[in-house]
Amino acid sequence: MTRDEALSILHEFTQNGNLRKHAYAVEAAMRAYARRFGEDEEYWGLVGLLHDFDWEVHPTLPDHPLKGAEILRDRGVDEGMVQDILSHAPEASIGVPRDTLIRKALFAVDELTGFIVATALVRPSRSLSDLKAKSVRKKMKDKSFAAAVSREDIQDGAALLDVEVSEHIQFVIDAMREVSDDLGL
């Protein structure tokens, strides 16, 4: 699968601009972690780009991502990629373990990218250019801020990658800076 093919699927099923931006942010973070770990950057990026492509049409578990997986299979997407995408959902509801580095990374960056965007948007600059992990950590302590984002998932994701939380946050911020124009930040 090419990035253009993945974008076509994403754009077909995701009309909401913010959901598309989320996909771009996760893609950037996945590509950065692939580089860091010496993995296939293109493949990891595609997994990140497509992980929530069906969210707009199937916004509840287990429909998301199970019905999305069916769509991907019908489009000829490799079963390994489908399984990697499925792994970002809670294992208890989907049954796909986070037992590989790519699956751990996808889980680790998914919630975090959204929280980083939320943090950037409340800053005077509304930008990633000067955002630091310290600011994100401070916002994590405010339970009413971006309340839907699981702080536990952010911390668990860093632990899965065996990376300190602040280092993980800064790494993802830096990755997202590479696509800041696409994110509107």
Buried (B, 14 or more C-beta within 10 A) or exposed (E): BEEEBBBEBBEEBBEEEEBBBBBBBBBBBBBBBBEBBEBEBBBBBBBBBBBBBBBBBBEEEBEBBBEBBEBBEEBEBEEEBBBBBBBBBEBEEBEBEBEBBBBBBBBBBBBBBBBBBBBBEEBEEEBBEEBEBEBBBEBBEEEEBBEEBBBEBBBBBBBBBEBEBBEBBBBBBBBBBBBBEBBEB
